[in-house]
Each structure stands twice: as C-alpha cells, then as structure tokens.
Amino acid sequence: MKLATWNVEWFDRLFRDDGTLDATGERSARYQVSKARQLEAIATVLRSVDADAILVIEAPDASLRRSARVALEEFAGWAGLRTRSAILGFENDTRQEIALLYDPGQVMARHDPGESDDAPRFDRVFGFDLDQDLRADKLVWSKPPLELALDTAAGPLHLIGVHAKSKGTRGTDGAEALKISILNRRKQLAQCIWLRRRVDQRLVEGARLIVAGDFNDGPGLDRFEALFGRSGVEIVLGDGNAALHDPHAQPARLGAAIPTTARFWDNANKRYLNALLDFAMVSPDLVPGATWRILHPYDDPDAVADPVLQRALLDASDHFPVILDLPDRPAAP
C-alpha cells in the first residue's frame, strides 16, 4: 500500500468557483509558472508517484462557494489518476484545506475524528499556557488535522493529516520579528502537544497509525528550538514504546547531510534554501517492511534521471512528495 503526502503550493488558485480547472496562461502562485503549466506539472508528479492514496496539503478551498472535493475529483479525472475519490474532514477558512485523494478500488476512507479530556476534537479549543503566565491560552487550529479511518491492502489504518502553524514573521524585522517568532513557535509547539495527545489516545485504542503532512518544523531547523528544548516534530514523534517513526526525522547534526522536502527562494540573500518540513510518521507496528522516499528533484535518482519529472517537481510546488510504502497483509486462507 503506497501513501504519499504532498503540500501543493496554492492548489486552490488553479480552479474556478465551480471546481473546473483554470488551465490558462495566467500566472500561478509559482514564480514565472502559468496556471496551465503548474497543473500539468502536478499531474506529471502524481502520475509518477502512482500512490493508492495522496494526502494533499494546501488542497483547494471548501466553502459555501467552492467544493474541494469537486475540484480534486475534477483534477484527478483530467490528469488520468486512479486516485479519483476525495475526502475532507473539518473545513477551514484559509483556502488551504487538508484532503485525501484515493483509489476507491484500493482504499476505503471515512472521516473519524476523536476527542478526549486531554485532547479536544481538532475543530475545537485547546487550553494551554503559551506564555507561562499561569493562565491557559485558547488555542485553535487554523487548519484542523484530518482524521481518517482507512481500509487498505495493508489492513485497517488510522491517518492523521497535518498542516501545522507556520513560524514565519511575514516580512517583519527587528525586535517585533523576534517577539512574533517566539509566539508563533509557542503556538506551533502547543499544536504539536495537542496532536501528540491525540496520538497517545489512538495508540491506546490499538490503532495502526500514520501521522503525515507539513509540520513547518523539524529537528534542528531554527535557533528557537534550543529555547524550548525540542522541536514540535520531536514532540509528535514521542519516545519509548509509543514512539512514532520516520527515518528522516532525526535530530540534525551541524555539517551533516540531511534530507529535505522543501525548497524556498531567500530573497534577502538571493539564494535557494532547503528545509525538512514534511513527514510520514508511523506507529511501531507499521515499521517492519515500511520504506520511505522523498521525491526531491535533485536528490532522488529517478527524478535526476528524468528531466521531465525533475522540471515538473520544480514547477508544481515549493514542497516535494514524501512517499510511504507499507507491505500488504497476506490474504486470509
């Protein structure tokens, strides 16, 4: 069973309100890339990945005027993908949904949100002291994680799709930027604590668990990690017998070669920056036989050997797919 997670940059801007594709020469959100070219690039990448299910981060908008499901299924038909069915959980108002595109011949999916005393449902409010003033701040997810129960060839799975808070300061500089960065880091860590509590609940229930998506964080990613002790990714991974696993999510060592899943233009220094932001974590019982791959245009050998795929990865998004392969369960005698 193959599952991929991919943040498709501003996928929503490639559709009209009725869900049809806006495959025109108009500029997309990608620098010097038209909407038609970005759509074709996304299709090329997904045809190459050929997953049974694709967790789409920054999926098209779901609102009174727009349907993410209609848009994604329209795209799948146009692109010739076997992942022709789409499902969402709690909608948000950011125009960047979390959705699953899946092959209905291989996967059955249903929305399966959970909650407990320690971890409210993801569309609700979490009380957490962000600024250490001994008062609980009210935290909400701008993009509530997507919880799905999946029936697959690998057996029953529980998937939590994540798009955690960005820690960016959006052009602010100086002391104000530092203040915002620390506050955003606190909010991101609180989201990850909330998420880890949900993970613990699901593991107690006996779920075979996948937690995947864009965490906007990673071990050793920025200087604020030292201030708070560990990254949000490490909080979600956990430790001991209940630890989740992703081989890429190891603390970075200075000077060490590390995998990356995103590539951004740094306008201040006129160069590209690489970052490890996207993960596919699994519970201990899913580790045996599992394999992981990042389809990076310059690091993945298949992408390097295929100029068309390499160009498509660069045109499609500022993130690259993370692919998780799980062994199928033997059929019952």
SULFENWO-V521340 format. One record per residue. RES is the residue in one letter. OMEGA is omega in whole degrees, -180 to 180 (* if undefined). Layout:
BEGIN
res=[RES/RES]
omega=[OMEGA/OMEGA]
END
This chain:
BEGIN
res=[M/K/L/A/T/W/N/V/E/W/F/D/R/L/F/R/D/D/G/T/L/D/A/T/G/E/R/S/A/R/Y/Q/V/S/K/A/R/Q/L/E/A/I/A/T/V/L/R/S/V/D/A/D/A/I/L/V/I/E/A/P/D/A/S/L/R/R/S/A/R/V/A/L/E/E/F/A/G/W/A/G/L/R/T/R/S/A/I/L/G/F/E/N/D/T/R/Q/E/I/A/L/L/Y/D/P/G/Q/V/M/A/R/H/D/P/G/E/S/D/D/A/P/R/F/D/R/V/F/G/F/D/L/D/Q/D/L/R/A/D/K/L/V/W/S/K/P/P/L/E/L/A/L/D/T/A/A/G/P/L/H/L/I/G/V/H/A/K/S/K/G/T/R/G/T/D/G/A/E/A/L/K/I/S/I/L/N/R/R/K/Q/L/A/Q/C/I/W/L/R/R/R/V/D/Q/R/L/V/E/G/A/R/L/I/V/A/G/D/F/N/D/G/P/G/L/D/R/F/E/A/L/F/G/R/S/G/V/E/I/V/L/G/D/G/N/A/A/L/H/D/P/H/A/Q/P/A/R/L/G/A/A/I/P/T/T/A/R/F/W/D/N/A/N/K/R/Y/L/N/A/L/L/D/F/A/M/V/S/P/D/L/V/P/G/A/T/W/R/I/L/H/P/Y/D/D/P/D/A/V/A/D/P/V/L/Q/R/A/L/L/D/A/S/D/H/F/P/V/I/L/D/L/P/D/R/P/A/A/P]
omega=[-177/176/177/170/-175/172/-179/-171/177/176/-176/-175/-178/-178/171/-177/-178/177/178/-177/176/-174/-177/177/178/-180/173/176/178/-176/178/177/180/178/180/-179/178/178/180/179/178/180/180/-180/-176/175/179/180/177/-179/172/179/-178/174/-176/173/-169/175/-179/-175/170/-177/178/-175/-174/180/177/-179/179/-178/-178/179/174/179/-178/178/180/-176/-179/-180/175/174/-169/178/-178/177/177/173/179/179/176/-177/-180/-175/176/-177/170/-175/174/169/-175/177/-176/175/-178/-173/167/-174/172/178/-173/-179/179/175/177/178/-178/-174/178/175/-170/176/-178/-172/179/178/-177/-180/-177/-172/174/176/178/175/-179/173/-180/-176/173/173/172/177/-176/178/-179/177/-178/167/-176/167/-172/175/176/-178/179/-179/170/-177/170/178/-168/165/-174/-175/173/178/-178/-179/173/172/178/179/176/-175/179/178/179/180/-179/-179/-180/179/179/177/178/-180/180/179/178/175/-178/174/176/-179/-180/177/176/177/-179/179/-178/179/176/179/179/-179/168/-157/169/175/-170/175/-177/-178/-176/-176/176/-179/178/-172/-177/-174/-177/179/179/-179/-175/172/179/-178/175/179/179/176/-179/178/-178/-179/179/-176/-179/-178/170/-176/166/-173/180/-172/177/179/-177/175/-179/179/-178/174/-179/176/178/-179/-178/-177/-174/175/176/-174/-179/-177/176/179/176/175/177/-179/175/-173/-170/-173/171/-177/180/176/-174/-177/178/-176/-178/179/-179/174/-179/179/172/-179/-178/-174/-178/-177/180/-175/179/179/179/-178/-177/-177/180/178/179/179/180/178/180/-179/-169/-172/173/173/180/-176/168/-173/179/175/176/179/176/175/177/178/179/-178/*]
END
